[in-house]
Amino acid sequence: MTELSRSSSPQTSTSLRRQPKQQRGKQRVEKILDAAAAVFDEVGYEAATTHMIAARAGTAIGSLYQFFPDKAAIFKAMELRHAERVKGFWTQIDIPALVRLPLRQMIHRLVVSVTELFEQPVSRVVFVQFYLARQIFQSIDESMTQDAIAFMAKILKHRNPSLSEDQYHLLAEVCVHSSNAVILAALRNPDEAYRQRLTEQIEDLLVSYLEPHMGDAQLGCVMKVMICPHCQSNQISKNGRRRGKQCYLCKDCGKQFVV
């Protein structure tokens, strides 16, 4: 059967033809999705074929068709994987602990977590294609961006409860849209070193923007939270005294330091 007859429009395609029950099948599906991410990244969605994806995954085309009827179904599965990872990212953040950190440390943790999310090939490609070829999407729409804005607004509200709901939403919207713009530019740049430099600018950008509203001094409670100078963790315990000074041990990285 040809690629043309296997294809269907993104709006009508189903996702997995059958759900893998054994670990081997699940691993094969993940391998296919990672291979599809690589192919879509290299040649674009329109030029990609299921045969190219199967070859990159090192599997027979028949094995691919056991799970996916066409490339639209593969991309839909990639959307779902990315959505799962984003929701997992949100649920793993301890907001009360996060907002007690100094502003720069708070933003640093968020930026690092988002950067790690997009190190996943599937999530990286889905994010870029959302801005370049939104017509191919079946599951993800603008509501995911709105959810991200709502989540950021929740963080800002916990940090400074004195603002209005409109202010939280406006600040969060600028943070999300500006960060997405820089992330998109970074992910599309082939120079890895330059990508990292661009991503690092997000922290300075957000700290400068939020300082008048969320800065440590403005809140009047300079976040008296002990932070590990090595990994920025706040999981700290006292570890004796040295030369009259209190020593601390970071439970996350295991390193000792003296304030």
N, C-alpha and C positions, 0 to 999 in steps of 0.2 A: 504494500500500500504506500502511496507516495506521501511526501510531506504535505503537499497541497490538500489532499483529501483528509489528512489527519488534522489539519488546522481547523480551528473554529474561532469565532470572534471572542475577545476577552469578556464581553458582557454575558455570553451564554455558556461559557465553558464551565464544567464542574471541576473539582479539585482532584483528589486522589480517586482513582478508579476502584481501588480496594485498599483498606487499611492494613498495613503489615502487622502481624501478630507476634512474630518471632524477632529476636534481637537482630538477627542477620538481615531480615527484611527492612527493619527500621534503619539500620546502618546504610543499607543500599539507597534508601530514599534520601537520607541526609547527604550521601555522596553525590547523588543526582542533583540535589538542590545546590550544593556547593559548586558543582561543575557548571550548572546553568548560570549561576552568578558570574563565574569566570567568563563564560561565553557571551552573556549579555553585556558584560563590562567591556569586552574586547570589540565586538562587532555590532552591538546594539540589538534591541529586541526584534526588530523587523527582519534583519538579516540572519538571525540565529535560526537554527533548525534542530529538531529533536535528534537527528543523526549526529550533529556536531556535539550536542550535549552528551549523548551516549558515549561518543568517542572520548570526550574529555573525562567522563566518569569511569572509563575503562570497563564499560558493561555493554552487553548486546542490546541492540535496539528493541528486540522483543522483550527483554527484561524491563526496559524503561516503560514500554507500553503496558506492561502488567500493572503498573501503578498510575501512569498518566496517559490520558488519551491524546494529548497534544501539548504544545509548548505553553499555551494559555493556562492550562491546568497546572503546569509546573510553576508558572509565575504566580498563580493564585496561592499555591502552597507556600511559596516564598513570602508572599504578603502575610499569610497567617503566622508563619514562623517569626517574622519581624514583629508583628503585633503582640505575640506572646512575650517576646523578649522585652519590648517596651513596657508592657504591663508588669512584668517581673521586676524591671528596673524601678518602677514607681513603688511597688509594694515593699521592696527591700530597703527603701530609704526611711530611716528613723527621723521623722521631721522634728519632734521635740529636742532630740539630741543635736540634730544638724543646726537648728537656728540658735543654739546656745554658743556656737563657735563664733570667733571673730569673723567679720564679713568676708575677708579674703580667703580664710580657711573654708568657710561655707561654700563659696563659689568654686574654690579649687576642687573640693570633693565632687561637686555636681559636674564640673567640666571633665574631670578624670573619668567619672562613671559613664558619661555620655560618650567620651572618646573610646572607652573600652567596648561599649555597645556597638560602635561602628567599625570596630576591628573585625567583627564577624562579616565574612564576605556577603552573605545573603542580606543582612541588614544594610550594609553599605550600598549595595546595588539597588535595593528597593528604595532607599532614601533618595539616591540620585535620580532614579527614573521617575519618582513622584513629581519632580520638578521639570523633567525633560520630556516625559511621555505619559502624562497622567491618564490618557485615554485607554491605556492597556490595563489599568487597575480595575479589580473586581470587588475587593473587600475593603481596602483602605481609601478613605476620602478625607476631606478637609476636617472632619470631626476629630481625627486623631490630633491634628494641630491644636484644635480648640481644647481638647482634653489636656494637652501639654501646658497650654496657657492656664487652664484652671488649676492644674497641679502646682505650677509655679506661683500662682496667686495664693494658693493655700500656704505655701512655704513662707511667702512674704507676710501674710497675715499673722502667722504664728510668730514671726520675728518682731513685727511692729504692729500691734493691734490698734494703734491710734488712727490709722488712715481709714478712708472710706472704701467701700467695695469697688467703686469706680476707679479709685487710685490703684488698688491692688491689681485690678484687671489690666489697666493701662500699662503699669510697670511690667507686669508679667508678659503682656503681648509684645512689648518692645524687646524684652529679654529673649523670648523664644524666637521671634522673627529675625532679630539681628544675629543670634547664635546660629540659626539654621542657614542664614546666608553665608556666614564665614565657614561653617562646616561643609556646605556644598562646594564652595570654592576650593577648600582644602582637599576634599575627596576627589575632585576632578583634576587636581594637579598631579602630574606624574612624578614630580620631584618629592621624594619622601621627606627629605630634610626641610623643604619649604612647606610641605603639608603640616609638619610638626610646628614650625614657626607660626603659621597661620592659626592653628588650633590654640596655641599658647596665648594668642592675643585676645581670645574670648574672655579669659579671666580678667585681664586689665580692662577690657571694654565694659564688662558687667559691673565690676567693682566701682569704676569711675561713675557709671550711670546710677547705681543704687546708693552710693555713698551718702548723698544728701537726705535720703529717706530711710536707709537701713544701716547706716554707718554705726560703728561701735559707740562713738562719742555722742551721736544724735540720740541714741536710745537711753543714754544716761545710766547704763549698767554694763560697763565695759567687759562683758562676757568673761567673768572670772572662771574660765575653764582651762585646766592644764592641758597643754597640747604637746605631743612628742615632736621635737624639732627635726626628727629624721623622717617620719612617715605621716605626720599631722594627725595621728590617732589621738582620741581623748580617753582611750582605755589605759589609764595610768594608775600605778600603785606606788606607795612610798617604799623606799628600798634603803633604809638606814641613813646615816649622816656621814659626811666626809668634810673634815676641816671646818666643822661648825655649820655646814650647809646641808640642807635636806636633799637627798638623792631620790630619784624616781626611776621606775622601770616600766617600759612600754610593754603591755601585754600582747600587742599585735606584732611588732617587729623584734621584740626581745632586747632592744638596746637600752642602755642606761644613760641618764643625763642629770645634770645639776642645774637648778634654776639660778 
